Amino acid sequence: MFAFSGRKPYKDLEASDIVSATVHLAPPDKTIQVTEIKELVAYLNEVVIYNEDNSYTEYDGQAVMFTLAMADGSQEEITAYNPFVVINGTGYKTKYGPCEKLNNYANKLLDKVK
């Protein structure tokens, strides 16, 4: 029997790796500038992904997409869509708790700008 453990794709991410970040929430179709990069990184550090799974397209619910402009000039798109995380267009099953925290964080940011 094999035990499948997840991996943390952003466990080594640091705030200094990110130049700027936004989050788009759908619904309500709003984009917000993330000002507390360290707080965002703390949530991303905890995200756990498992096997690749693109069946997220069959789910309904709120998606929160973080777009990170990286210090090396690249861009990362991370969508929290529990029970999935979509990283640069590839869906993965995810650990529920950390993904839910990321979603809640995005909604707190939305509440602050309302």
N, C-alpha and C positions, 0 to 999 in steps of 0.2 A: 504494500500500500504506500502511495506517495502522499506526502503532505505538501500542499501548495501554499506557500506563504507569499504574501504580497511584497511589493517593493515600493519604496518611497522615491519617486522620481525627482523630488525637489528637496530631499533631506539636506543637501549641501548648499542650497541657495542662500545667499546673504543679501541684505538690503543694498549693499554697495554694488551688487550685480545688476540692479535695476535702475534705469535712468528715470523712467516715469511709468505710471500704470493707470489704466481706466477699467471700469467695470460697466458692462451693459446688462441690464436686467430686462428679461422678456417673459411674461408681461412685467411691467407696464411699458416697455420700450423706452427706457431711459438710460443714458450713459452718464457716468459720474467719474470725475477725476479722483483717484486714490491719493490722499496726501500722507497717510501714515504707512509708508512702505514697510517699515519694520513689523507692524502689526499684520499686514498682508502676508509677509514672508513667514511669520510664525505659523499662520494657518496652512500655507502651502507646504511647509516643512513636514507637516503631519499627514498629508494626503497619501493614502495607500492605494495602489492599483494592483489588480490581478490580471486575469487573462484579457486579451483584446476582445472586444465585443461591441459591434456597431448596431446592435438592436435598440440602442437608445432612441433611434429615429421612430420607434413604434410607441414611445411613451409620451404622455401629456404632462405638463407641469411647467414650473418656472425654471428657466435656464439663466444662469449668471455667467457671463463670459468676461474673464479678465484678459486684458491685452497688456502685455509687458514689453516695454522698449528696454532692451538689454544694453548694458555698457559696452558689449562687444559689437553692437550694431545690429544684432539679430532681433527678432520679435517672437514672443511666445504667446499663444492663445490657449487659455485653459478655461474650459467650460465645466462648471459644477452643475450636474443634472442628475441628482441622486436617483438610482443607485449607480450612476455612471459619472466618470470624468472623461472629458474629451480634450486631448492634448494635441494641438496643431492638426486637428481634423481626424484623429484616430481615437475611437471610443474604447474605454476600458471599464470593466466592472470595478467598483471601488468599495472601500470600507465605509460603511454608512456614517459613522460618527464624525470623522474629520471632514467629509464632504458636506454634511449638514452644517457644520460650524462655518465652513467657507460660504455656504449659501446664506446663513444667518448674518454673517459679517456684511455681505453685500447688501442685504435688506436693511441693516442698521445704517449703512452709509446713505441709502435711499431715504430713510426716515429723517436723517439730518438735513437733507436738502429740500424736503417738502415744505 
